[in-house]
Amino acid sequence: MKLYPESAAVQLEFDKIKSLLLEKCRLEYAKEKAAELRIHTRKEFIERELKQSHEFKQLLQNGIYFPNEHTLNLARELKLLGIEGAVLNGEQLVGLRKLAQSLEAIFRWFDAERRTAYSGLALVIEGTYYEKKILQLIDEVIDETGNVKDTASEELQSIRMSLYRRRNELRRVFDRIISKLNKQGYLADIEESFMNGRRVVAIFAEQKRTVKGILHGESDSRKTAFIEPEETIELNNQIYELESAEKKEVYRILRELTRRLSSYAPLLTTYHAIVGEYDFIRAKAAFGIDLGAEYPTVADKARVHLIGACHPLLLLYNSRSGKKTIPVDLTLDEKNRILVISGPNAGGKTVTMKTVGLLQMMVQSGLLVPVHPGSEFGIFKQLLIHIGDTQSLEFELSTYSSHLLSMKHFMENASGKTLFFIDELGSGSDPNLGGAFAEVILEELARKHAMGIVTTHYLNLKVMANKTAGILNGAMAFDEKNLLPMYKLIVGKPGSSYTFAIAQRIGLDQRLIDRARQLVDEDHVSLDKLLNRTEQDLRKVQEKERDLQKLLKENERLKKEMEVVMDRERHRQQVEVLKQQNKITEERLTYLKDMERKLRQMVLDWKKAEDKNAVIREMAALLFKKNDQKVASKKQKQLDSKFEEVGGEIRVGDKVKMKRNLQVGEVLEIRGKRAVVKIGLLPMQIDMADLVQIREKELPG
C-alpha cells in the first residue's frame, strides 16, 4: 500500500502497533518481520495471514499445545554451514539439533485432522519436508551438552582410553609424592595445582631446591613455588601428547560432520524460517488476544463496514485505566463513499477518523482487529491523510498553503482504490473562501470515486453533504444537558459545533456570549440551533427505540413462557387420553382371559362328554357371538344408539369412530395414510385404516 505523506504511518500511530507486536516476538526473524510489517494489497496474502493469526489465537485461547518452543537465533550458524571449510563447534551443533527436533515435533503435530482444522497454519510447512538424517548425523557425534562422543570414531575412543589410564597413573604417583612431601613439611597450604596445562605441587619457596623437578613459577607473595616433580615429567608429557591428539581428532570429526551437514544447509535455513514464521504468527495472535481482536471479512473491493470498532491503542489505555471505550459503527461503500463528520471540538472526530485508518492498515497487514466479527474490510492500494497543522518552516509555507499542496496531491492521485482522511478540510483561511475550496475538493474526490472521511466545522460542507450523491453527513454526539462530549458517532445527520454551549460550560461571561450571538449571521445561528435541536430530538428517538426494544424482548419472553404452559397442558391431556386407552385395553384383556378360560373348560368337557353335539353348540355360541346384544359393551350400545356407520371416503370435517377404542372425533387434516382427529380438545394423529365414517342418527318424528 502506498502511503502519503511518508509520515502517514506515524500520524496514524501504526508505528506504535508495530512496536507492541515486536515486544511479543522471541526470534530475530519474527522481530524483523514485525519491525518491517508489510501492508499487503492482494487479498490472498491478507486472508492467509489473518487466518493464520486467527487459528493460532484459537490454540492459545483453548490451551492447545503447539510445538514452537524454539527460541534460538541460528542465522550465524547457518551462514557458516554454507561456507566451504567452516567448522561448527559442539554448542553450535546442539543449536542445529534443537532446530531439527523442533521441526520434527511440528511435522508430527500436523496429522491429517489438524492439517484440515488448521489449514492456514499448515501452509507454513507446505512445500517442505522433515529430514531425519540431520538429527541422526548430529546424534552420532554430539552428546546433549555439545561434547563429541567417545564413539564418534575408533581413533578418538582409543585416545580417550589411553588418556584415562595415564591420568589415573599420574594421580597415583602424585598421591605418593604429596604424602612424602607432607611428612617432610615441604607442602604449602594449596598442596597442588595446574600450571601451563601440567600438574604441579605447591611447596614452600625455601624448599624449592630440595625437590627435584621443573620449576614452573612462584606465587605473587614469593612464598610458594610450583614444581613439576621429576617422577611425573614423562607422564605429563604423555598426557599432553594425548590431549593434543584428542583435540586434533575432535576437530577432524567436527569438520567432517559440518561438511556432511552443509548439504542440508538450504533445508536447515528453511527450517529456521519456519520456526521464525510460527513465532511471528504466535506474536500476532497474542497481540490480538490483548486487544480482544477478531477475524473480520475481507472483500476485494473498496469498502469499509465497521461494527463495534475501537481504536486499538485507546482500547489498551482505557482497559488499563478501567475506562470504557466507545465503539464506532460506520459504512462506506459504492453508494456512500465520503463521510463528513462535524460536531464539537474534543468530541472524538479525529479519533474516529484515525480509528478507521489504523484498523484498515492493520487488517491489510494481516493483524486481527478490535471489531465485531461481522465487520467487513475492503482492500485499498493507497492511503492519503492530512491531519493536524502541517505548516512547513523549511519551505516557508503557511498552514493553508501546505494544506492546499496536500489537497493537490489528493486530487491528482485519487482513484477508486484510494482511502483518504482529511482533518478540518478548508481550515487555515478565510471561512467563506476556505469553505468554497473545500466544496471543490470534495466534489473532485467524489468524482474520482475515492473513499474517505473528512472532519469540518463549515456549515456549507454539511449542507453540501446532505444534497450531494455519494457524500453523507455524520455527527459526534454531545450531551447538551451536562455540556459534555459523548464520543459517539451518529451517521446520517450533521452536527452542531456547540460553540455557545461550550462557552457557557467553561464559565464565559453571559454578556460576552450574547454579544457574540449578535455579531454572528442570523441564518448561521439559526442553522446551528436547528442542528442542535435535531441532535437532541434524535437522542430522544433513540432512547424511545431502546425502550421499545426492551418491551419487545419482554413480550418475547412472555410468549415463550405461554408456549411452555400450553405445552404442559397439551402433555396433560395426552396423558389423560392414554389413561383412557389403557383402561379400555385392560377391559379387553380381561375379556380375552375369560374367553381363554371358557375355551379350556370346553376342551375338557369335550373329552369327558358323551353328547359331543351339545358341547359343539356351546362352543359355537361362544365363538360366533350368536347373542351379540349380551356380548356388546355398554359403550358400543351408547354409540350405536347415537351414530350409524357411513360408507365412502373419509374427508376433512367428517365425524369418525376409532375401531379400537370406540372414541368419536372430527377430522381436522389428512396427511397421506394418517389423519389428524380432534378428540375432545386434543388433536391426535391416527391411521386411516383404524377410522370409520359415522353420522348422527335422525330422531323419529
DOLUMPA-228109 format. One record per residue (C-alpha): residue in one letter; x, y, z. Coordinates in pm, whole numbers, padded with zeros to 5 digits, always signed. Last residue first. Example, Ala and Ser with C-alpha at 12.3 -4.5 7.8 and 13.67 -1.06 7.14 Angstrom:
BEGIN
S+01367-00106+00714 A+01230-00450+00780 
This chain:
BEGIN
G-09091-03778+01447 P-08804-04026+01491 L-08452-03889+01575 E-08209-03895+01286 K-07898-04092+01365 E-07571-03895+01389 R-07315-03972+01128 I-07020-04209+01106 Q-06701-04259+00899 V-06487-04546+01035 L-06124-04499+01136 D-05845-04752+01215 A-05735-04780+00850 M-05683-04401+00836 D-05406-04436+01096 I-05446-04183+01380 Q-05272-03849+01460 M-05429-03672+01759 P-05582-03326+01819 L-05689-03264+02183 L-05995-03074+02299 G-06234-03372+02290 I-06098-03593+02015 K-05983-03378+01722 V-05856-03610+01451 V-05538-03554+01247 A-05539-03824+00977 R-05282-04078+00866 K-05227-04264+00538 G-05140-03944+00349 R-05175-03650+00587 I-05547-03573+00628 E-05645-03276+00847 L-05908-03179+01105 V-06122-03499+01108 E-06380-03485+01394 G-06394-03728+01685 V-06555-04036+01839 Q-06378-04297+02057 L-06459-04667+02007 N-06119-04785+02145 R-06004-04998+01854 K-06232-04904+01565 M-06194-04528+01613 K-06517-04351+01509 V-06533-04066+01260 K-06723-03742+01206 D-06629-03582+00877 G-06477-03227+00862 V-06181-03324+00639 R-06277-03624+00426 I-06324-04002+00474 E-06411-04188+00152 G-06738-04387+00137 G-06966-04586+00367 V-07148-04440+00663 E-07168-04603+01010 E-07457-04503+01236 F-07449-04285+01543 K-07648-04214+01864 S-07791-04553+01973 D-07500-04744+01825 L-07256-04528+02020 Q-07436-04600+02352 K-07454-04970+02278 Q-07082-04979+02197 K-07011-04806+02530 K-07209-05066+02724 S-07010-05341+02567 A-07152-05592+02322 V-07162-05956+02449 K-07531-05969+02553 Q-07657-05792+02243 D-07441-06012+02021 N-07610-06343+02134 K-07489-06556+01850 K-07135-06448+01919 F-06956-06682+01678 L-06704-06820+01929 L-06928-06855+02240 A-07247-06982+02072 A-07041-07210+01851 M-06864-07355+02156 E-07198-07431+02329 R-07338-07596+02015 I-07021-07809+01985 V-07052-07918+02351 A-07411-08030+02297 N-07313-08215+01982 K-07047-08421+02168 D-07302-08597+02385 E-07078-08845+02572 A-06888-08566+02739 K-06545-08613+02905 K-06308-08503+02628 W-06544-08235+02504 D-06592-08105+02862 L-06215-08064+02897 V-06199-07872+02569 M-06499-07664+02683 Q-06317-07572+03005 R-06017-07457+02808 L-06246-07247+02590 K-06408-07087+02895 R-06071-06992+03048 E-05946-06844+02720 M-06266-06641+02684 D-06224-06506+03038 K-05863-06412+02956 L-05985-06239+02641 Y-06248-06036+02833 T-05998-05930+03097 L-05755-05825+02822 R-06033-05624+02654 E-06110-05445+02984 E-05738-05367+03032 T-05720-05220+02681 I-06019-04991+02757 K-05842-04865+03072 N-05514-04816+02881 Q-05697-04603+02623 Q-05848-04390+02899 K-05506-04345+03062 L-05355-04260+02725 V-05620-03990+02678 E-05534-03839+03018 V-05160-03843+02940 Q-05227-03660+02613 Q-05435-03401+02800 R-05150-03341+03047 H-04900-03304+02761 R-05119-03045+02591 E-05145-02857+02921 R-04763-02864+02965 D-04709-02748+02606 M-04955-02464+02664 V-04762-02352+02975 V-04431-02364+02784 E-04581-02165+02498 M-04704-01906+02748 E-04350-01872+02890 K-04212-01824+02538 K-04467-01551+02468 L-04384-01382+02798 R-04015-01371+02700 E-04096-01236+02354 N-04310-00962+02509 E-04025-00871+02745 K-03785-00853+02448 L-04032-00633+02260 L-04070-00409+02564 K-03691-00370+02593 Q-03669-00290+02221 L-03937-00025+02266 D-03738+00133+02549 R-03428+00140+02326 E-03631+00299+02046 K-03760+00558+02291 E-03400+00641+02386 Q-03304+00660+02017 V-03594+00896+01950 K-03481+01114+02241 R-03127+01119+02103 L-03260+01215+01761 D-03450+01504+01916 Q-03129+01626+02085 E-02939+01604+01756 T-03216+01780+01567 R-03231+02056+01828 N-02855+02128+01789 L-02871+02108+01412 L-03156+02358+01418 K-02965+02581+01658 D-02663+02573+01426 L-02891+02659+01134 S-03045+02951+01323 V-02702+03079+01428 H-02579+03082+01067 D-02902+03240+00944 E-02861+03521+01199 D-02501+03595+01096 V-02285+03615+01406 L-02234+03954+01576 Q-02548+03932+01786 R-02455+03584+01912 A-02112+03713+02013 R-02277+03987+02221 D-02490+03726+02397 I-02178+03521+02479 L-01999+03831+02610 R-02289+03920+02839 Q-02306+03557+02955 D-01949+03584+03088 L-01757+03264+02999 G-01798+02984+03251 I-01630+02692+03074 R-01970+02533+03016 Q-02122+02853+02881 A-01854+02876+02612 I-01918+02510+02533 A-02287+02584+02476 F-02202+02888+02260 T-01980+02690+02026 Y-02196+02379+02023 S-02031+02279+01692 S-02360+02132+01578 G-02362+01802+01400 P-02468+01686+01055 K-02700+01387+01013 G-02677+01038+00860 V-02417+00868+01080 I-02410+00927+01458 L-02060+00880+01600 K-02024+00853+01978 Y-01756+01040+02175 M-02023+01161+02425 P-01899+01522+02454 L-02008+01708+02771 L-02240+02006+02826 N-02432+01823+03102 K-02771+01889+02941 E-02623+01936+02595 D-02476+01585+02590 F-02294+01587+02257 A-02292+01318+01986 M-02027+01336+01714 A-02201+01393+01382 G-02203+01231+01039 N-02310+01360+00700 L-02315+01175+00371 I-02139+01209+00035 G-02202+00975-00261 A-02478+01191-00409 T-02461+01553-00296 K-02755+01712-00107 N-02678+01650+00261 A-02303+01653+00210 M-02329+02002+00056 V-02526+02134+00354 K-02267+02000+00598 L-01989+02139+00376 N-02156+02483+00375 L-02180+02475+00755 Y-01802+02451+00794 H-01693+02288+01121 T-01515+02002+00944 T-01392+01644+00956 V-01347+01445+00634 I-01359+01066+00591 G-01270+00861+00286 M-01340+00680-00037 A-01219+00790-00378 H-01467+00761-00666 K-01277+01019-00877 R-01589+01238-00889 A-01619+01217-00510 L-01260+01341-00473 E-01333+01626-00715 E-01656+01727-00540 L-01484+01717-00201 I-01203+01944-00324 V-01448+02192-00479 E-01651+02205-00157 A-01334+02267+00048 F-01236+02546-00189 A-01565+02721-00114 G-01526+02666+00260 G-01177+02815+00254 L-01310+03121+00074 N-01601+03173+00315 P-01405+03073+00626 D-01100+03287+00534 S-00805+03050+00556 G-00644+02795+00786 S-00919+02535+00765 G-01052+02405+00433 L-01091+02043+00548 E-01055+02011+00927 D-00889+01668+00931 I-00871+01496+00594 F-00862+01116+00568 F-00827+00927+00240 L-00881+00571+00114 T-00792+00525-00253 K-00884+00224-00469 G-01143+00414-00678 S-00878+00671-00757 A-00702+00970-00602 N-00364+01079-00739 E-00423+01432-00873 M-00695+01523-00623 F-00502+01403-00319 H-00174+01562-00434 K-00348+01897-00480 M-00513+01855-00139 S-00168+01814+00017 L-00045+02131-00156 L-00362+02310-00043 H-00295+02225+00322 S+00067+02335+00291 S-00053+02669+00160 Y-00315+02685+00439 T-00061+02623+00714 S+00180+02872+00562 L+00474+02755+00354 E+00828+02884+00403 F+00976+02561+00259 E+01168+02466+00573 L+00917+02632+00805 S+00641+02399+00684 Q+00295+02432+00842 T+00128+02089+00853 D-00108+02158+01144 G-00306+01839+01209 I-00415+01550+00989 H-00391+01516+00613 I-00401+01152+00511 L-00377+00951+00191 L-00394+00570+00181 Q-00318+00384-00140 K-00397+00043-00283 F-00714-00017-00083 I-00868-00354+00007 G-01217-00375+00155 F-01286-00451+00518 E-01602-00616+00650 S-01730-00625+01008 G-01939-00923+01121 P-01655-01032+01353 H-01729-00724+01571 V-01418-00509+01580 P-01089-00500+01774 V-00852-00602+01490 L-00663-00917+01388 L-00340-00834+01205 G-00265-00946+00848 S-00100-00622+00738 Q-00407-00527+00531 V-00609-00564+00851 M-00371-00341+01046 M-00370-00065+00783 Q-00751-00059+00773 L-00768-00056+01153 L-00535+00245+01165 G-00736+00443+00910 V-01078+00373+01065 T-00958+00451+01418 K-00775+00764+01299 M-01101+00908+01165 T-01290+00830+01484 V-01007+00978+01692 T-01017+01294+01476 K-01390+01344+01530 G-01385+01248+01901 G-01572+01535+02068 A-01264+01738+02155 N-01408+02016+01935 P-01784+01999+01885 G-01953+01832+01589 S-01897+01754+01223 I-01806+01439+01033 V-01829+01438+00652 L-01836+01076+00529 I-01735+01005+00169 R-01821+00698-00038 N-02191+00646+00025 K-02339+00441-00262 E-02026+00249-00358 D-01949+00178+00007 L-01854+00345+00333 T-02021+00203+00644 L-01999+00317+01005 D-02021+00186+01362 V-01765+00313+01615 P-01706+00176+01966 I-01690+00390+02285 T-01402+00264+02501 K-01490+00210+02868 K-01242+00304+03138 G-01060+00081+03386 S-00733+00268+03339 R-00551-00035+03197 S-00852-00112+02975 N-00864+00254+02869 Y-00503+00253+02752 L-00538-00075+02563 L-00860+00042+02395 L-00706+00379+02307 L-00419+00194+02140 P-00652-00034+01942 H-00907+00235+01838 C-01237+00051+01867 A-01479-00087+01604 G-01823-00209+01717 I-01937-00278+01361 L-01730-00138+01075 H-01813-00172+00706 V-01545-00014+00487 R-01548-00090+00114 A-01329-00058-00194 K-01320-00407-00342 D-01154-00745-00286 A-01355-00814+00029 V-01209-00916+00366 T-01438-01045+00645 P-01324-00979+01001 Y-01112-01204+01229 E-01149-01065+01582 A-00947-00869+01838 G-00987-00867+02218 L-00689-00630+02202 D-00463-00839+02428 I-00585-01153+02246 G-00485-00998+01912 F-00136-00928+02047 A-00107-01296+02144 A-00223-01399+01795 K+00021-01164+01622 A+00307-01292+01842 R+00214-01654+01768 I+00216-01577+01394 F+00565-01424+01427 D+00690-01725+01628 Y+00540-01956+01366 E+00727-01764+01095 G+01055-01784+01289 V+01012-02160+01335 I+00955-02187+00958 A+01243-01954+00866 H+01485-02168+01068 Y+01352-02482+00900 T+01407-02320+00559 T+01766-02241+00658 L+01800-02604+00770 L+01682-02714+00424 P+01928-02481+00249 A+02215-02603+00475 Y+02139-02975+00425 S+02448-03036+00208 S+02645-02849+00474 L+02559-03122+00726 R+02817-03362+00581 R+03087-03094+00580 T+03000-02987+00935 L+03024-03351+01049 E+03366-03388+00881 R+03493-03067+01040 L+03360-03173+01379 I+03533-03514+01349 R+03863-03358+01240 Y+03847-03104+01526 V+03778-03383+01774 E+04073-03581+01630 K+04307-03283+01658 K+04192-03205+02011 E+04240-03570+02117 A+04589-03579+01968 S+04682-03271+02169 E+04537-03432+02481 L+04737-03749+02410 E+05058-03551+02370 Y+04999-03361+02694 I+04919-03686+02875 Q+05245-03841+02753 N+05445-03536+02858 N+05274-03530+03198 L+05364-03898+03244 E+05730-03827+03149 I+05753-03535+03389 T+05579-03714+03676 E+05882-03863+03861 E+06083-03538+03831 P+05818-03344+04021 E+05658-03043+03846 I+05729-02758+04084 F+05519-02457+04188 A+05690-02234+04447 T+05513-02061+04734 K+05631-01768+04948 R+05702-01540+04653 S+05398-01327+04755 D+05281-01329+04394 S+05312-01707+04384 E+05609-01875+04212 G+05673-02037+03876 H+05706-02357+03672 L+06013-02502+03844 I+06091-02838+03683 G+06180-03135+03907 K+06383-03245+04209 V+06260-03113+04545 T+06536-02975+04773 R+06590-02665+04566 K+06230-02546+04613 Q+06245-02578+04992 E+06274-02201+05071 A+05976-02135+04840 F+05739-02352+05043 I+05588-02617+04825 A+05299-02628+04571 V+05300-02943+04358 V+05250-02939+03979 R+05016-03093+03718 R+05074-02956+03368 G+04848-02736+03148 N+05080-02436+03177 M+05030-02454+03554 F+04793-02689+03735 S+04772-02708+04115 E+04890-02897+04424 E+04932-02860+04806 I+04720-02543+04850 D+04853-02479+05202 A+05222-02520+05114 L+05398-02859+05122 Y+05754-02902+05250 G+05677-03047+05592 Q+05876-03369+05531 K+05563-03577+05600 N+05373-03361+05351 L+05644-03410+05093 K+05605-03791+05114 S+05223-03786+05104 I+05232-03537+04815 I+05471-03760+04619 R+05267-04076+04680 D+04936-03906+04577 F+05110-03760+04273 V+05213-04107+04154 R+04855-04238+04196 R+04705-03940+04012 L+04954-03973+03728 E+04857-04341+03683 N+04489-04245+03675 R+04566-03970+03424 R+04762-04213+03208 R+04480-04471+03207 Y+04207-04221+03117 L+04421-04064+02850 S+04479-04404+02691 M+04102-04466+02684 R+04049-04118+02541 I+04296-04181+02259 S+04143-04522+02173 Q+03788-04383+02161 L+03905-04091+01949 E+04070-04328+01699 E+03764-04555+01685 S+03546-04253+01591 A+03241-04069+01727 T+03214-04338+01997 D+03383-04123+02260 K+03109-03861+02199 V+03198-03505+02099 N+03073-03264+02364 G+02770-03043+02299 T+02590-03098+02633 E+02334-03346+02489 D+02601-03557+02316 I+02747-03488+01972 V+02874-03738+01710 E+02609-03996+01619 D+02335-03760+01742 I+02438-03494+01489 L+02419-03727+01188 Q+02092-03885+01308 L+01926-03546+01359 I+02008-03438+01006 K+01907-03780+00861 K+01550-03728+00989 E+01471-03489+00700 Y+01127-03328+00753 Y+00962-03193+00440 T+00897-02867+00254 G+00630-02746+00010 E+00370-02669+00275 I+00526-02608+00615 V+00377-02258+00657 L+00053-02359+00482 A-00030-02587+00777 L-00100-02278+00989 G-00378-02173+00750 S-00519-02527+00723 Y-00568-02553+01098 A-00865-02797+01112 T-00765-02977+00791 R-00395-03012+00869 R-00503-03093+01223 E-00702-03399+01116 A-00432-03535+00885 D-00159-03502+01150 F+00023-03172+01191 W+00181-03227+01532 R+00436-03476+01389 F+00556-03215+01140 I+00591-02959+01423 A+00771-03204+01655 E+01024-03300+01384 L+01070-02931+01304 S+01152-02856+01667 Q+01392-03151+01683 A+01576-03020+01375 L+01612-02676+01537 K+01726-02833+01864 R+01991-03031+01673 L+02106-02715+01498 G+02155-02548+01839 V+02345-02853+01966 L+02569-02816+01660 Q+02651-02460+01762 E+02746-02575+02113 G+02964-02856+01976 N+03165-02633+01743 L+03089-02569+01377 V+03376-02591+01128 A+03395-02391+00804 G+03579-02544+00506 E+03317-02438+00249 I+03080-02171+00379 G+02709-02269+00388 L+02730-02403+00741 L+02883-02072+00850 K+02569-01887+00735 L+02351-02140+00915 E+02549-02089+01237 R+02520-01708+01207 A+02141-01717+01145 L+02086-01955+01436 N+01864-01744+01662 L+01749-01985+01932 T+01395-01962+02073 H+01246-02299+01977 E+00938-02355+02196 N+00709-02371+01892 P+00548-02713+01943 F+00175-02621+01963 Y-00023-02718+02272 I-00395-02638+02284 G-00492-02409+02575 N-00821-02310+02413 Q-00733-01939+02400 L-00380-02005+02272 L-00488-02252+02003 Q-00776-02025+01894 K-00532-01732+01862 F-00311-01955+01647 E-00606-02011+01412 H-00694-01640+01399 S-00335-01533+01326 Q-00310-01794+01048 K-00644-01686+00902 L-00545-01319+00906 E-00214-01403+00736 R-00376-01612+00463 E-00662-01368+00402 I-00421-01074+00361 F-00193-01265+00123 E-00485-01397-00086 K-00647-01050-00098 R-00352-00873-00255 T-00284-00517-00134 H-00050-00602+00151 I+00075-00368+00424 R+00415-00508+00523 L+00544-00507+00882 E+00913-00409+00873 A+00962-00404+01252 A+00730-00703+01295 K+00908-00905+01026 E+01248-00822+01179 K+01123-00926+01523 A+00992-01256+01384 Y+01331-01346+01229 E+01510-01226+01543 L+01315-01478+01749 R+01108-01401+02059 C+00829-01176+01930 K+00563-01022+02159 E+00758-00697+02201 L+00765-00662+01820 L+00384-00651+01816 L+00380-00357+02056 S+00640-00177+01844 K+00448-00245+01521 I+00129-00104+01675 K+00324+00204+01785 D+00449+00255+01427 F+00088+00239+01304 E+00023+00552+01508 L-00197+00713+01235 Q+00045+01006+01225 V+00344+00770+01235 A+00218+00558+00944 A+00130+00875+00748 S+00481+01023+00795 E+00572+00945+00435 P+00275+01159+00324 Y+00103+00979+00168 L+00114+00600+00195 K+00126+00348-00090 M+00000+00000+00000 
